[in-house]
Amino acid sequence: MLESLLPLLHALGGVALILFGVRFLRKGLDKAVGQRLPTWVARVTGGPASAAATGIGVGLLAPSSSSQGLLAVSLVRDGVLNLQRAAVLLAGAYLGATLLLHLLAMSNA
């Protein structure tokens, strides 16, 4: 009985770790940037090209699509980022994560 629940417990533990990491990432950003967070996010995601470039950079540095999505939703919810910029930022982040995986695959080939 317990052996059949083990995969579910592993999945729930993974989700808990992702949420834990995103919470600390957001708190770290708040401490590092503080009240300037809305200004900083608006500056680095000013237009579609800069939002996509920022997303690619985020995707290369932190290739966790779950944490990127949760962080973007949190920024939209708090009114720091509008929905269109968040979508472009996430598209760039997913592209960056894909590029990182291709680079890693080519280096191991």
Biopython code that builds the backbone (N, CA, C, O; Angstrom):
import numpy as np
from Bio.PDB.StructureBuilder import StructureBuilder

atoms = [
    (1, "MET", "N", (0.824, -1.197, 0.000)),
    (1, "MET", "CA", (0.000, 0.000, 0.000)),
    (1, "MET", "C", (0.865, 1.257, 0.000)),
    (1, "MET", "O", (0.648, 2.177, -0.788)),
    (2, "LEU", "N", (1.851, 1.277, 0.901)),
    (2, "LEU", "CA", (2.726, 2.448, 0.994)),
    (2, "LEU", "C", (3.564, 2.616, -0.273)),
    (2, "LEU", "O", (3.859, 3.742, -0.674)),
    (3, "GLU", "N", (3.945, 1.513, -0.901)),
    (3, "GLU", "CA", (4.758, 1.583, -2.117)),
    (3, "GLU", "C", (4.008, 2.247, -3.261)),
    (3, "GLU", "O", (4.635, 2.866, -4.121)),
    (4, "SER", "N", (2.689, 2.135, -3.297)),
    (4, "SER", "CA", (1.921, 2.771, -4.360)),
    (4, "SER", "C", (1.761, 4.266, -4.119)),
    (4, "SER", "O", (1.516, 5.011, -5.068)),
    (5, "LEU", "N", (1.892, 4.727, -2.878)),
    (5, "LEU", "CA", (1.781, 6.149, -2.552)),
    (5, "LEU", "C", (3.113, 6.882, -2.667)),
    (5, "LEU", "O", (3.145, 8.112, -2.673)),
    (6, "LEU", "N", (4.189, 6.149, -2.756)),
    (6, "LEU", "CA", (5.519, 6.760, -2.783)),
    (6, "LEU", "C", (5.713, 7.725, -3.957)),
    (6, "LEU", "O", (6.236, 8.819, -3.743)),
    (7, "PRO", "N", (5.317, 7.374, -5.189)),
    (7, "PRO", "CA", (5.464, 8.342, -6.282)),
    (7, "PRO", "C", (4.665, 9.632, -6.065)),
    (7, "PRO", "O", (5.126, 10.717, -6.421)),
    (8, "LEU", "N", (3.491, 9.514, -5.492)),
    (8, "LEU", "CA", (2.683, 10.698, -5.193)),
    (8, "LEU", "C", (3.368, 11.567, -4.149)),
    (8, "LEU", "O", (3.387, 12.792, -4.272)),
    (9, "LEU", "N", (3.928, 10.940, -3.127)),
    (9, "LEU", "CA", (4.647, 11.694, -2.098)),
    (9, "LEU", "C", (5.885, 12.378, -2.679)),
    (9, "LEU", "O", (6.205, 13.501, -2.291)),
    (10, "HIS", "N", (6.576, 11.724, -3.591)),
    (10, "HIS", "CA", (7.732, 12.349, -4.246)),
    (10, "HIS", "C", (7.299, 13.563, -5.057)),
    (10, "HIS", "O", (7.960, 14.601, -5.021)),
    (11, "ALA", "N", (6.197, 13.440, -5.787)),
    (11, "ALA", "CA", (5.700, 14.559, -6.592)),
    (11, "ALA", "C", (5.282, 15.729, -5.699)),
    (11, "ALA", "O", (5.596, 16.881, -5.999)),
    (12, "LEU", "N", (4.586, 15.443, -4.620)),
    (12, "LEU", "CA", (4.176, 16.507, -3.699)),
    (12, "LEU", "C", (5.385, 17.165, -3.038)),
    (12, "LEU", "O", (5.391, 18.377, -2.823)),
    (13, "GLY", "N", (6.397, 16.380, -2.719)),
    (13, "GLY", "CA", (7.626, 16.946, -2.163)),
    (13, "GLY", "C", (8.330, 17.861, -3.154)),
    (13, "GLY", "O", (8.863, 18.903, -2.771)),
    (14, "GLY", "N", (8.333, 17.474, -4.433)),
    (14, "GLY", "CA", (8.932, 18.321, -5.463)),
    (14, "GLY", "C", (8.193, 19.634, -5.624)),
    (14, "GLY", "O", (8.816, 20.686, -5.766)),
    (15, "VAL", "N", (6.867, 19.582, -5.602)),
    (15, "VAL", "CA", (6.060, 20.808, -5.694)),
    (15, "VAL", "C", (6.331, 21.699, -4.495)),
    (15, "VAL", "O", (6.448, 22.916, -4.641)),
    (16, "ALA", "N", (6.431, 21.110, -3.317)),
    (16, "ALA", "CA", (6.714, 21.895, -2.113)),
    (16, "ALA", "C", (8.081, 22.573, -2.204)),
    (16, "ALA", "O", (8.230, 23.726, -1.799)),
    (17, "LEU", "N", (9.076, 21.864, -2.732)),
    (17, "LEU", "CA", (10.411, 22.469, -2.877)),
    (17, "LEU", "C", (10.410, 23.617, -3.883)),
    (17, "LEU", "O", (11.078, 24.628, -3.669)),
    (18, "ILE", "N", (9.666, 23.468, -4.979)),
    (18, "ILE", "CA", (9.578, 24.548, -5.971)),
    (18, "ILE", "C", (8.929, 25.777, -5.347)),
    (18, "ILE", "O", (9.432, 26.889, -5.505)),
    (19, "LEU", "N", (7.815, 25.589, -4.638)),
    (19, "LEU", "CA", (7.139, 26.723, -4.002)),
    (19, "LEU", "C", (8.025, 27.373, -2.951)),
    (19, "LEU", "O", (8.036, 28.596, -2.815)),
    (20, "PHE", "N", (8.762, 26.568, -2.214)),
    (20, "PHE", "CA", (9.699, 27.073, -1.209)),
    (20, "PHE", "C", (10.777, 27.935, -1.866)),
    (20, "PHE", "O", (11.096, 29.021, -1.382)),
    (21, "GLY", "N", (11.337, 27.437, -2.980)),
    (21, "GLY", "CA", (12.373, 28.176, -3.690)),
    (21, "GLY", "C", (11.866, 29.473, -4.290)),
    (21, "GLY", "O", (12.558, 30.491, -4.238)),
    (22, "VAL", "N", (10.668, 29.453, -4.860)),
    (22, "VAL", "CA", (10.102, 30.667, -5.443)),
    (22, "VAL", "C", (9.842, 31.708, -4.366)),
    (22, "VAL", "O", (10.064, 32.899, -4.582)),
    (23, "ARG", "N", (9.378, 31.268, -3.223)),
    (23, "ARG", "CA", (9.123, 32.209, -2.123)),
    (23, "ARG", "C", (10.418, 32.904, -1.703)),
    (23, "ARG", "O", (10.440, 34.118, -1.500)),
    (24, "PHE", "N", (11.494, 32.127, -1.574)),
    (24, "PHE", "CA", (12.760, 32.734, -1.171)),
    (24, "PHE", "C", (13.362, 33.584, -2.277)),
    (24, "PHE", "O", (14.031, 34.578, -1.992)),
    (25, "LEU", "N", (13.140, 33.216, -3.535)),
    (25, "LEU", "CA", (13.592, 34.059, -4.639)),
    (25, "LEU", "C", (12.897, 35.412, -4.593)),
    (25, "LEU", "O", (13.542, 36.450, -4.739)),
    (26, "ARG", "N", (11.588, 35.402, -4.392)),
    (26, "ARG", "CA", (10.832, 36.646, -4.328)),
    (26, "ARG", "C", (11.250, 37.483, -3.123)),
    (26, "ARG", "O", (11.403, 38.699, -3.239)),
    (27, "LYS", "N", (11.435, 36.846, -1.969)),
    (27, "LYS", "CA", (11.880, 37.586, -0.785)),
    (27, "LYS", "C", (13.284, 38.147, -0.983)),
    (27, "LYS", "O", (13.582, 39.253, -0.532)),
    (28, "GLY", "N", (14.145, 37.386, -1.656)),
    (28, "GLY", "CA", (15.484, 37.880, -1.946)),
    (28, "GLY", "C", (15.455, 39.075, -2.879)),
    (28, "GLY", "O", (16.200, 40.035, -2.688)),
    (29, "LEU", "N", (14.595, 39.020, -3.893)),
    (29, "LEU", "CA", (14.446, 40.165, -4.790)),
    (29, "LEU", "C", (13.928, 41.383, -4.035)),
    (29, "LEU", "O", (14.394, 42.502, -4.250)),
    (30, "ASP", "N", (12.966, 41.158, -3.157)),
    (30, "ASP", "CA", (12.433, 42.276, -2.376)),
    (30, "ASP", "C", (13.503, 42.888, -1.483)),
    (30, "ASP", "O", (13.556, 44.108, -1.330)),
    (31, "LYS", "N", (14.360, 42.052, -0.889)),
    (31, "LYS", "CA", (15.417, 42.578, -0.027)),
    (31, "LYS", "C", (16.512, 43.270, -0.841)),
    (31, "LYS", "O", (17.033, 44.308, -0.433)),
    (32, "ALA", "N", (16.856, 42.694, -1.989)),
    (32, "ALA", "CA", (17.935, 43.261, -2.796)),
    (32, "ALA", "C", (17.526, 44.564, -3.467)),
    (32, "ALA", "O", (18.306, 45.514, -3.520)),
    (33, "VAL", "N", (16.317, 44.605, -3.973)),
    (33, "VAL", "CA", (15.872, 45.767, -4.735)),
    (33, "VAL", "C", (14.939, 46.642, -3.915)),
    (33, "VAL", "O", (14.899, 47.857, -4.112)),
    (34, "GLY", "N", (14.193, 46.047, -3.005)),
    (34, "GLY", "CA", (13.323, 46.787, -2.098)),
    (34, "GLY", "C", (12.186, 47.484, -2.819)),
    (34, "GLY", "O", (11.518, 46.901, -3.673)),
    (35, "GLN", "N", (11.981, 48.725, -2.466)),
    (35, "GLN", "CA", (10.878, 49.513, -3.028)),
    (35, "GLN", "C", (11.082, 49.834, -4.502)),
    (35, "GLN", "O", (10.149, 50.261, -5.183)),
    (36, "ARG", "N", (12.303, 49.630, -4.996)),
    (36, "ARG", "CA", (12.587, 49.933, -6.405)),
    (36, "ARG", "C", (12.220, 48.780, -7.330)),
    (36, "ARG", "O", (12.445, 48.873, -8.537)),
    (37, "LEU", "N", (11.659, 47.692, -6.794)),
    (37, "LEU", "CA", (11.327, 46.525, -7.620)),
    (37, "LEU", "C", (10.412, 46.881, -8.788)),
    (37, "LEU", "O", (10.716, 46.472, -9.909)),
    (38, "PRO", "N", (9.306, 47.620, -8.607)),
    (38, "PRO", "CA", (8.478, 47.963, -9.769)),
    (38, "PRO", "C", (9.224, 48.779, -10.820)),
    (38, "PRO", "O", (9.044, 48.559, -12.017)),
    (39, "THR", "N", (10.057, 49.715, -10.382)),
    (39, "THR", "CA", (10.838, 50.520, -11.326)),
    (39, "THR", "C", (11.854, 49.665, -12.051)),
    (39, "THR", "O", (12.031, 49.807, -13.261)),
    (40, "TRP", "N", (12.523, 48.783, -11.335)),
    (40, "TRP", "CA", (13.541, 47.917, -11.926)),
    (40, "TRP", "C", (12.922, 46.962, -12.934)),
    (40, "TRP", "O", (13.452, 46.795, -14.033)),
    (41, "VAL", "N", (11.800, 46.328, -12.573)),
    (41, "VAL", "CA", (11.135, 45.400, -13.491)),
    (41, "VAL", "C", (10.631, 46.143, -14.722)),
    (41, "VAL", "O", (10.744, 45.635, -15.837)),
    (42, "ALA", "N", (10.074, 47.342, -14.537)),
    (42, "ALA", "CA", (9.597, 48.131, -15.683)),
    (42, "ALA", "C", (10.750, 48.516, -16.600)),
    (42, "ALA", "O", (10.576, 48.573, -17.818)),
    (43, "ARG", "N", (11.927, 48.783, -16.032)),
    (43, "ARG", "CA", (13.075, 49.168, -16.845)),
    (43, "ARG", "C", (13.609, 48.000, -17.664)),
    (43, "ARG", "O", (13.900, 48.163, -18.849)),
    (44, "VAL", "N", (13.745, 46.819, -17.051)),
    (44, "VAL", "CA", (14.322, 45.687, -17.776)),
    (44, "VAL", "C", (13.327, 45.013, -18.709)),
    (44, "VAL", "O", (13.720, 44.230, -19.574)),
    (45, "THR", "N", (12.038, 45.311, -18.543)),
    (45, "THR", "CA", (11.030, 44.751, -19.444)),
    (45, "THR", "C", (10.278, 45.862, -20.157)),
    (45, "THR", "O", (9.084, 45.728, -20.424)),
    (46, "GLY", "N", (10.964, 46.965, -20.472)),
    (46, "GLY", "CA", (10.329, 48.147, -21.054)),
    (46, "GLY", "C", (9.585, 47.884, -22.341)),
    (46, "GLY", "O", (8.421, 48.266, -22.463)),
    (47, "GLY", "N", (10.212, 47.250, -23.295)),
    (47, "GLY", "CA", (9.561, 46.946, -24.566)),
    (47, "GLY", "C", (9.576, 45.454, -24.806)),
    (47, "GLY", "O", (10.146, 44.696, -24.021)),
    (48, "PRO", "N", (8.952, 45.032, -25.889)),
    (48, "PRO", "CA", (8.913, 43.592, -26.168)),
    (48, "PRO", "C", (10.302, 42.974, -26.339)),
    (48, "PRO", "O", (10.551, 41.860, -25.876)),
    (49, "ALA", "N", (11.198, 43.693, -26.999)),
    (49, "ALA", "CA", (12.539, 43.143, -27.227)),
    (49, "ALA", "C", (13.319, 43.018, -25.919)),
    (49, "ALA", "O", (13.982, 42.008, -25.684)),
    (50, "SER", "N", (13.240, 44.037, -25.073)),
    (50, "SER", "CA", (13.973, 43.959, -23.806)),
    (50, "SER", "C", (13.335, 42.949, -22.856)),
    (50, "SER", "O", (14.045, 42.306, -22.083)),
    (51, "ALA", "N", (12.015, 42.796, -22.896)),
    (51, "ALA", "CA", (11.353, 41.783, -22.073)),
    (51, "ALA", "C", (11.772, 40.386, -22.520)),
    (51, "ALA", "O", (12.029, 39.517, -21.687)),
    (52, "ALA", "N", (11.842, 40.168, -23.828)),
    (52, "ALA", "CA", (12.264, 38.860, -24.339)),
    (52, "ALA", "C", (13.732, 38.599, -23.994)),
    (52, "ALA", "O", (14.087, 37.487, -23.601)),
    (53, "ALA", "N", (14.582, 39.613, -24.138)),
    (53, "ALA", "CA", (15.998, 39.443, -23.806)),
    (53, "ALA", "C", (16.188, 39.161, -22.315)),
    (53, "ALA", "O", (17.008, 38.324, -21.936)),
    (54, "THR", "N", (15.432, 39.858, -21.479)),
    (54, "THR", "CA", (15.486, 39.597, -20.046)),
    (54, "THR", "C", (15.018, 38.181, -19.744)),
    (54, "THR", "O", (15.603, 37.489, -18.911)),
    (55, "GLY", "N", (13.962, 37.757, -20.425)),
    (55, "GLY", "CA", (13.463, 36.396, -20.250)),
    (55, "GLY", "C", (14.487, 35.358, -20.652)),
    (55, "GLY", "O", (14.649, 34.347, -19.969)),
    (56, "ILE", "N", (15.187, 35.598, -21.766)),
    (56, "ILE", "CA", (16.229, 34.657, -22.201)),
    (56, "ILE", "C", (17.333, 34.583, -21.148)),
    (56, "ILE", "O", (17.828, 33.500, -20.836)),
    (57, "GLY", "N", (17.713, 35.732, -20.605)),
    (57, "GLY", "CA", (18.723, 35.737, -19.554)),
    (57, "GLY", "C", (18.274, 34.987, -18.316)),
    (57, "GLY", "O", (19.052, 34.240, -17.722)),
    (58, "VAL", "N", (17.022, 35.182, -17.921)),
    (58, "VAL", "CA", (16.480, 34.470, -16.766)),
    (58, "VAL", "C", (16.434, 32.968, -17.056)),
    (58, "VAL", "O", (16.748, 32.152, -16.189)),
    (59, "GLY", "N", (16.042, 32.612, -18.277)),
    (59, "GLY", "CA", (15.979, 31.196, -18.646)),
    (59, "GLY", "C", (17.331, 30.529, -18.658)),
    (59, "GLY", "O", (17.447, 29.346, -18.336)),
    (60, "LEU", "N", (18.367, 31.280, -19.029)),
    (60, "LEU", "CA", (19.716, 30.720, -19.021)),
    (60, "LEU", "C", (20.252, 30.561, -17.598)),
    (60, "LEU", "O", (21.006, 29.630, -17.312)),
    (61, "LEU", "N", (19.860, 31.471, -16.712)),
    (61, "LEU", "CA", (20.366, 31.427, -15.342)),
    (61, "LEU", "C", (19.559, 30.492, -14.445)),
    (61, "LEU", "O", (20.121, 29.819, -13.580)),
    (62, "ALA", "N", (18.262, 30.451, -14.647)),
    (62, "ALA", "CA", (17.392, 29.633, -13.793)),
    (62, "ALA", "C", (16.407, 28.880, -14.672)),
    (62, "ALA", "O", (15.292, 29.354, -14.888)),
    (63, "PRO", "N", (16.798, 27.708, -15.188)),
    (63, "PRO", "CA", (15.958, 27.027, -16.172)),
    (63, "PRO", "C", (14.779, 26.247, -15.584)),
    (63, "PRO", "O", (14.420, 25.195, -16.113)),
    (64, "SER", "N", (14.180, 26.733, -14.518)),
    (64, "SER", "CA", (13.012, 26.079, -13.941)),
    (64, "SER", "C", (11.760, 26.801, -14.439)),
    (64, "SER", "O", (11.459, 27.907, -13.990)),
    (65, "SER", "N", (11.047, 26.188, -15.348)),
    (65, "SER", "CA", (9.872, 26.842, -15.916)),
    (65, "SER", "C", (8.785, 27.040, -14.870)),
    (65, "SER", "O", (8.023, 28.004, -14.949)),
    (66, "SER", "N", (8.702, 26.161, -13.908)),
    (66, "SER", "CA", (7.692, 26.317, -12.852)),
    (66, "SER", "C", (7.976, 27.561, -12.020)),
    (66, "SER", "O", (7.067, 28.340, -11.735)),
    (67, "SER", "N", (9.230, 27.748, -11.632)),
    (67, "SER", "CA", (9.546, 28.923, -10.819)),
    (67, "SER", "C", (9.403, 30.208, -11.627)),
    (67, "SER", "O", (8.984, 31.232, -11.087)),
    (68, "GLN", "N", (9.745, 30.168, -12.906)),
    (68, "GLN", "CA", (9.572, 31.350, -13.750)),
    (68, "GLN", "C", (8.098, 31.720, -13.873)),
    (68, "GLN", "O", (7.733, 32.891, -13.774)),
    (69, "GLY", "N", (7.268, 30.725, -14.087)),
    (69, "GLY", "CA", (5.830, 30.976, -14.201)),
    (69, "GLY", "C", (5.234, 31.511, -12.915)),
    (69, "GLY", "O", (4.436, 32.448, -12.938)),
    (70, "LEU", "N", (5.620, 30.917, -11.783)),
    (70, "LEU", "CA", (5.100, 31.382, -10.498)),
    (70, "LEU", "C", (5.562, 32.796, -10.181)),
    (70, "LEU", "O", (4.794, 33.596, -9.648)),
    (71, "LEU", "N", (6.806, 33.107, -10.503)),
    (71, "LEU", "CA", (7.312, 34.451, -10.260)),
    (71, "LEU", "C", (6.598, 35.468, -11.139)),
    (71, "LEU", "O", (6.265, 36.559, -10.677)),
    (72, "ALA", "N", (6.360, 35.121, -12.408)),
    (72, "ALA", "CA", (5.652, 36.038, -13.308)),
    (72, "ALA", "C", (4.218, 36.264, -12.839)),
    (72, "ALA", "O", (3.730, 37.394, -12.863)),
    (73, "VAL", "N", (3.545, 35.208, -12.417)),
    (73, "VAL", "CA", (2.177, 35.353, -11.907)),
    (73, "VAL", "C", (2.158, 36.224, -10.664)),
    (73, "VAL", "O", (1.257, 37.044, -10.486)),
    (74, "SER", "N", (3.152, 36.046, -9.806)),
    (74, "SER", "CA", (3.243, 36.864, -8.596)),
    (74, "SER", "C", (3.445, 38.336, -8.937)),
    (74, "SER", "O", (2.835, 39.207, -8.317)),
    (75, "LEU", "N", (4.299, 38.619, -9.921)),
    (75, "LEU", "CA", (4.531, 40.013, -10.321)),
    (75, "LEU", "C", (3.300, 40.629, -10.970)),
    (75, "LEU", "O", (3.017, 41.809, -10.760)),
    (76, "VAL", "N", (2.563, 39.849, -11.756)),
    (76, "VAL", "CA", (1.328, 40.349, -12.369)),
    (76, "VAL", "C", (0.280, 40.589, -11.287)),
    (76, "VAL", "O", (-0.405, 41.612, -11.299)),
    (77, "ARG", "N", (0.155, 39.648, -10.351)),
    (77, "ARG", "CA", (-0.826, 39.775, -9.272)),
    (77, "ARG", "C", (-0.579, 41.028, -8.442)),
    (77, "ARG", "O", (-1.525, 41.704, -8.036)),
    (78, "ASP", "N", (0.706, 41.344, -8.186)),
    (78, "ASP", "CA", (1.052, 42.512, -7.382)),
    (78, "ASP", "C", (1.001, 43.812, -8.173)),
    (78, "ASP", "O", (1.209, 44.886, -7.609)),
    (79, "GLY", "N", (0.726, 43.728, -9.477)),
    (79, "GLY", "CA", (0.630, 44.928, -10.295)),
    (79, "GLY", "C", (1.972, 45.482, -10.735)),
    (79, "GLY", "O", (2.034, 46.596, -11.257)),
    (80, "VAL", "N", (3.041, 44.736, -10.537)),
    (80, "VAL", "CA", (4.377, 45.181, -10.931)),
    (80, "VAL", "C", (4.570, 45.025, -12.429)),
    (80, "VAL", "O", (5.272, 45.825, -13.048)),
    (81, "LEU", "N", (3.961, 44.015, -13.017)),
    (81, "LEU", "CA", (4.137, 43.673, -14.423)),
    (81, "LEU", "C", (2.764, 43.466, -15.044)),
    (81, "LEU", "O", (1.891, 42.847, -14.436)),
    (82, "ASN", "N", (2.570, 43.988, -16.265)),
    (82, "ASN", "CA", (1.280, 43.727, -16.904)),
    (82, "ASN", "C", (1.315, 42.373, -17.612)),
    (82, "ASN", "O", (2.379, 41.780, -17.790)),
    (83, "LEU", "N", (0.161, 41.904, -18.004)),
    (83, "LEU", "CA", (0.037, 40.547, -18.528)),
    (83, "LEU", "C", (0.796, 40.362, -19.841)),
    (83, "LEU", "O", (1.394, 39.309, -20.063)),
    (84, "GLN", "N", (0.781, 41.369, -20.711)),
    (84, "GLN", "CA", (1.474, 41.248, -21.993)),
    (84, "GLN", "C", (2.986, 41.138, -21.799)),
    (84, "GLN", "O", (3.635, 40.310, -22.439)),
    (85, "ARG", "N", (3.544, 41.960, -20.926)),
    (85, "ARG", "CA", (4.983, 41.884, -20.665)),
    (85, "ARG", "C", (5.349, 40.556, -20.015)),
    (85, "ARG", "O", (6.394, 39.979, -20.314)),
    (86, "ALA", "N", (4.489, 40.077, -19.131)),
    (86, "ALA", "CA", (4.759, 38.793, -18.469)),
    (86, "ALA", "C", (4.761, 37.657, -19.484)),
    (86, "ALA", "O", (5.579, 36.742, -19.386)),
    (87, "ALA", "N", (3.852, 37.705, -20.460)),
    (87, "ALA", "CA", (3.809, 36.657, -21.488)),
    (87, "ALA", "C", (5.073, 36.673, -22.333)),
    (87, "ALA", "O", (5.626, 35.619, -22.647)),
    (88, "VAL", "N", (5.535, 37.866, -22.705)),
    (88, "VAL", "CA", (6.767, 37.970, -23.498)),
    (88, "VAL", "C", (7.968, 37.545, -22.656)),
    (88, "VAL", "O", (8.867, 36.867, -23.154)),
    (89, "LEU", "N", (7.987, 37.934, -21.397)),
    (89, "LEU", "CA", (9.068, 37.545, -20.494)),
    (89, "LEU", "C", (9.125, 36.028, -20.356)),
    (89, "LEU", "O", (10.207, 35.442, -20.404)),
    (90, "LEU", "N", (7.980, 35.392, -20.186)),
    (90, "LEU", "CA", (7.949, 33.936, -20.058)),
    (90, "LEU", "C", (8.342, 33.240, -21.354)),
    (90, "LEU", "O", (9.035, 32.223, -21.329)),
    (91, "ALA", "N", (7.902, 33.783, -22.486)),
    (91, "ALA", "CA", (8.302, 33.184, -23.762)),
    (91, "ALA", "C", (9.825, 33.236, -23.912)),
    (91, "ALA", "O", (10.444, 32.261, -24.339)),
    (92, "GLY", "N", (10.424, 34.374, -23.560)),
    (92, "GLY", "CA", (11.877, 34.480, -23.605)),
    (92, "GLY", "C", (12.551, 33.552, -22.614)),
    (92, "GLY", "O", (13.589, 32.965, -22.920)),
    (93, "ALA", "N", (11.969, 33.410, -21.419)),
    (93, "ALA", "CA", (12.548, 32.528, -20.410)),
    (93, "ALA", "C", (12.506, 31.071, -20.866)),
    (93, "ALA", "O", (13.464, 30.325, -20.658)),
    (94, "TYR", "N", (11.406, 30.668, -21.483)),
    (94, "TYR", "CA", (11.321, 29.299, -21.975)),
    (94, "TYR", "C", (12.299, 29.083, -23.128)),
    (94, "TYR", "O", (12.878, 28.005, -23.260)),
    (95, "LEU", "N", (12.481, 30.099, -23.955)),
    (95, "LEU", "CA", (13.468, 30.010, -25.035)),
    (95, "LEU", "C", (14.874, 29.899, -24.452)),
    (95, "LEU", "O", (15.684, 29.108, -24.934)),
    (96, "GLY", "N", (15.168, 30.680, -23.424)),
    (96, "GLY", "CA", (16.473, 30.615, -22.779)),
    (96, "GLY", "C", (16.742, 29.262, -22.145)),
    (96, "GLY", "O", (17.853, 28.740, -22.238)),
    (97, "ALA", "N", (15.730, 28.690, -21.498)),
    (97, "ALA", "CA", (15.900, 27.367, -20.898)),
    (97, "ALA", "C", (16.133, 26.316, -21.980)),
    (97, "ALA", "O", (16.939, 25.403, -21.799)),
    (98, "THR", "N", (15.430, 26.444, -23.101)),
    (98, "THR", "CA", (15.624, 25.513, -24.211)),
    (98, "THR", "C", (17.023, 25.642, -24.792)),
    (98, "THR", "O", (17.668, 24.637, -25.095)),
    (99, "LEU", "N", (17.500, 26.883, -24.950)),
    (99, "LEU", "CA", (18.864, 27.097, -25.450)),
    (99, "LEU", "C", (19.899, 26.488, -24.506)),
    (99, "LEU", "O", (20.875, 25.883, -24.951)),
    (100, "LEU", "N", (19.681, 26.651, -23.205)),
    (100, "LEU", "CA", (20.617, 26.091, -22.239)),
    (100, "LEU", "C", (20.659, 24.567, -22.342)),
    (100, "LEU", "O", (21.734, 23.968, -22.297)),
    (101, "LEU", "N", (19.499, 23.948, -22.479)),
    (101, "LEU", "CA", (19.468, 22.497, -22.601)),
    (101, "LEU", "C", (20.149, 22.023, -23.888)),
    (101, "LEU", "O", (20.829, 20.997, -23.888)),
    (102, "HIS", "N", (19.969, 22.763, -24.975)),
    (102, "HIS", "CA", (20.642, 22.392, -26.222)),
    (102, "HIS", "C", (22.152, 22.563, -26.091)),
    (102, "HIS", "O", (22.909, 21.729, -26.588)),
    (103, "LEU", "N", (22.596, 23.613, -25.439)),
    (103, "LEU", "CA", (24.031, 23.814, -25.217)),
    (103, "LEU", "C", (24.619, 22.693, -24.372)),
    (103, "LEU", "O", (25.709, 22.198, -24.658)),
    (104, "LEU", "N", (23.897, 22.295, -23.332)),
    (104, "LEU", "CA", (24.371, 21.196, -22.495)),
    (104, "LEU", "C", (24.391, 19.880, -23.261)),
    (104, "LEU", "O", (25.311, 19.080, -23.093)),
    (105, "ALA", "N", (23.389, 19.651, -24.095)),
    (105, "ALA", "CA", (23.346, 18.409, -24.874)),
    (105, "ALA", "C", (24.485, 18.373, -25.880)),
    (105, "ALA", "O", (25.077, 17.317, -26.100)),
    (106, "MET", "N", (24.805, 19.516, -26.499)),
    (106, "MET", "CA", (25.891, 19.543, -27.472)),
    (106, "MET", "C", (27.249, 19.377, -26.791)),
    (106, "MET", "O", (28.166, 18.799, -27.375)),
    (107, "SER", "N", (27.386, 19.880, -25.558)),
    (107, "SER", "CA", (28.679, 19.749, -24.893)),
    (107, "SER", "C", (28.937, 18.311, -24.441)),
    (107, "SER", "O", (30.089, 17.912, -24.271)),
    (108, "ASN", "N", (27.873, 17.537, -24.247)),
    (108, "ASN", "CA", (28.041, 16.146, -23.831)),
    (108, "ASN", "C", (28.117, 15.189, -25.021)),
    (108, "ASN", "O", (28.377, 13.999, -24.843)),
    (109, "ALA", "N", (27.898, 15.691, -26.206)),
    (109, "ALA", "CA", (27.899, 14.817, -27.381)),
    (109, "ALA", "C", (29.288, 14.449, -27.830)),
    (109, "ALA", "O", (29.447, 13.718, -28.808)),
]
sb = StructureBuilder()
sb.init_structure("model")
sb.init_model(0)
sb.init_chain("A")
sb.init_seg("    ")
for serial, (resi, resn, name, xyz) in enumerate(atoms, 1):
    if name == "N":
        sb.init_residue(resn, " ", resi, " ")
    sb.init_atom(name, np.array(xyz, "f"), 0.0, 1.0, " ", f" {name:<3s}", serial, name[0])
structure = sb.get_structure()
